[in-house]
Structure formats: C-alpha cells, structure tokens
C-alpha cells in the first residue's frame, strides 16, 4: 500500500513537471511569434509569398510586404486590392482565374507585357487558404520584385517627362545638368548649323528665377511662365509653360483699351463709368468740360452720389424745390440706369440743356452719358417758332388754303379752310392724304370731275402749271379751286367763294 502511494505521488509530480516545461516552451514560442509580427516566415523570408483567407491577408514574407508598400502606393482598398492592382497589367485576367482556384486547386501563370519578362505567379488553394507565390526568373540582386516595380515606375516617369509638351530642366551650380526632350529640341533648333549639343547643356533662359520670360524664335517671340522648385541639395527643377495665347490676348486687350481711351478722349459726349460699388472707374475729358468737375476730384474715384452732389453744387443739375426730393430723384436715376431705362433732358439754370442717358454694363457696372444739346434745342425752338409764325400768317388770310407734300399728304391748312369745309384737318383726314380729302370735298359738292383733276395734279411728277376750277357746294354757293405747284413737288390749293356762277375753267400748260 505504501509503495502504491509513493508511485502515485511520483507520477503526479512527473506530470506536473512536464506540464510546466510544455507551458514554458509555449509561452516562449508565443512571445517569439509576437516579436516576429505574427508571421510564420523567417526574417529573410522564403521568396515573395502571400497567404490570404478569402481577401484578408493572413501572412506575407518581408519581400511581399515591401512589394505592397513600394508599388501601387496610390491604389485604394486592402492588401488584396493592392496586390490585384499590381498583378493586373502583368497577368491579364489573373483575378478572375484566382477566383476559380477553389475548384482547380493550383494555378501557374507567366507574366506578359513591358517590364514583366521572367515573372511567374504560382497559386495554391488548401485548407481554406490561398497561397500566392511570385518568382522572378531574372534573379536580380536584392529584392527582385521590389526592384522591378521601382524600375518600371522610373521608366514610366522618364517616358512621361520625355513626352511632355513643355520644357523642363534641372540646374545645379548654375549649369543645366538635365533637360527633357522639348528643351533639347528647342536648344538644338537654336544652335548654329553643324554644331551639336555639348556638356553642360546650353541655357535657353538667362534666369530661371523670372516669373515670365521671352524666347526669340526668328521673327516672333515665344513667351513662357517659369515655375521653379528648389530641393534641399540646392538643385533647381524648372518648368517652362507656353503662354503665347495669354500674352497675345493681353496685348490685344491693352491695344483695345488704348483705342477706346483715344476714342473716348475725342468724344464730345461726357462719359462716366461706375463699377458695381458705384465708384467712378473711367471718365473722359468731355465729362470735365460738361460737369465742371476737376481732374483731381474725379481721379479719387468718387461714388455716383458724390459726383452728382458735386455737380449740384456747381448748378449742373436741375434744382428741385427741396433736397430730399432731389435725393429721391437721384436714387430713381440710379435704379432706372441700372436697368437701362434712364434717359432724360436736363434744363439747367444757366440756360444749357443736357441729355443724360444711363446704361447698365456687365458685372453690375453703370455708364452715364452727358450730351450738351443746347444748340439743338435752340434750333428746335426756333423751327417751332417759325412754324407757329407761318401758321399765324396763313390763318390771317381770308382764302381757304391747304398744302400737300409730293406724296399727297396734308402738310398745312388754315382757319378759313376749316370754316369753309366744316372739319379740322388735325382730326385724322390728313393721315389719309389727298384721296381722303377729295372724297370729303366730293360729298359736300354737286357732282363734278374737278376732284379727279385735283387729285391727279397733287400726285403728278415733273413740271406743272397752275390750274383753276369751279365747284358748287350743296348749299348752292360756287367755290373756286386754285391749284399752285410749290418747290419740292408740294402743292398749294386755295378755295374762295365766288358770287357769280361760272363754268369750270382750267389753266394748263
């Protein structure tokens, strides 16, 4: 019994020692695995291997992790998406074939395309995991796949810079040490015949620090915007962007502005252009003459209301009864001009007359134009006075008189005519011409062919001689009709009552 107990104790102790030893080794292995970032591969790694559970990356060799970090840095998504972005141009259709790996079990692909010679892909599926191995048969020193990715990226960058349509170069120590194809072509074009480009490369622009530079090209000059970037080592990378179109547009705009300025300077109409904030942006010399404002005041870019206030102080604006009414009037002017509906005639206290027109401009600007129409208004008033005087003269004549234009339209009549024929020519008959008036006369007279002759006489062209005819009114009175040609093809017709009957008489050529 005692021996049995001793044996049991020894067995239990041995089991405890074995369990402790196993636990120690398990803890040590777990710590080592944690230190190796949970990877089953050694630090150097057996090639470039990825282990995926579906699209989740479980493990990868160090070279595989470097490949994900070096290539496709701009790709979005997880490791699977980044790896597919790297494999797609080298193994066309590989992602679709990898999805069938569950049923096929294994896959071997050979790369095709630029920078992919000698690259193979070996994929295996087992235990629910996908193992992808990339091999480089070229056996480049170091990490071949990462080296290949870097070489491919470098080749792409070189090809892109060589095909760039603008000039680019690098400067070191004041010398051009590198240039792209566009720069070399421009430099070769400017070399004397028979010479070749040497080292260091010729400098096309005197200073890369200039923001804009001109490059002579025979008869014309090419313009460029120079953008430079300095690195920590003191070298400078410069890009020359062509801006010929922009420079030509600026030159055309400047010449157009000069043309407008000279045109505005010669205009007799005062011009004032106000910007969106209603500050004076442009004016011409005629504005100073018409407004009486000084150049130093206008050059300070006063506001619209400041300009109108200054003109009011110089009595160059019609003066209302009160200032508030004037202010409201100027506000209405600004609103109407901004919509293009302002046009008024200003009668100034000095006796001058201005025509003021407001017009809107793009971007909320406003233009006011001042024109002195005093002479025109004086001429109009004089003409109107002459017409009134002439009307008064023929109204004082006892004979009924009407005057027709060459086209047969009624131009003038007197009071005696209105009394004789019992109608006012201003009532609308004059708009219908000689035909309508002859119809009116015919209705008030006995039948006679005289009115046909009158109508024919008025609208006839060429030389004419005066004629006289007799008609009888419906009340029995005889009226004599006198037709007299006037200069310019016009015709005067006079009517007067005769006391004795007379046969229709005519005086012709």
Buried (B, 14 or more C-beta within 10 A) or exposed (E): EEEEEEEEEEEEEEEEEEEEEEEEEEEEEEEEEEEEEEBEBEEEBEBBBBBBEEEEBBBBBBBBBBBBEBBBEEBEEEBBBBBBBBBEBBBBEBBEBBEEBEEEEEBEBEBEEEBBEBBBBBBBBEEEEBBBBBBBEEEEEEBBBBBBBEEBBEEEEEEEBEEBEBBBBBBBEEEBEBBBBBBBEBBEEEEEEEEEEEEEBBBBBEEBEEEEBEBEEEEEEBBBBBBBEEEEEEBBBBBBBBBEEEBEEEEEEEEEEEEEEEEBEEBEBBBBBBBEEBBBBBBBBBBBEBBEBEEEBBEEBBEBBBBBBBBBEEEBBBEEEEEEEBBEBBEEBBEBBBEEEBEEEBEBEEEBBBBBBBBBBEEEBBBBBBBBBBEEBEEEEEEEEEEEEEBEEBBEBEBBBBBBBBEBBBBBBBBBBBEBBEBEBEEEBBEBBBEBBBEBBBEBBEEBEBBEBBBEBBBEEEEBEBBBBBBBBEEEEBBBBBBBBBEEBBBBBBBBEEEEEEEBEBEEE
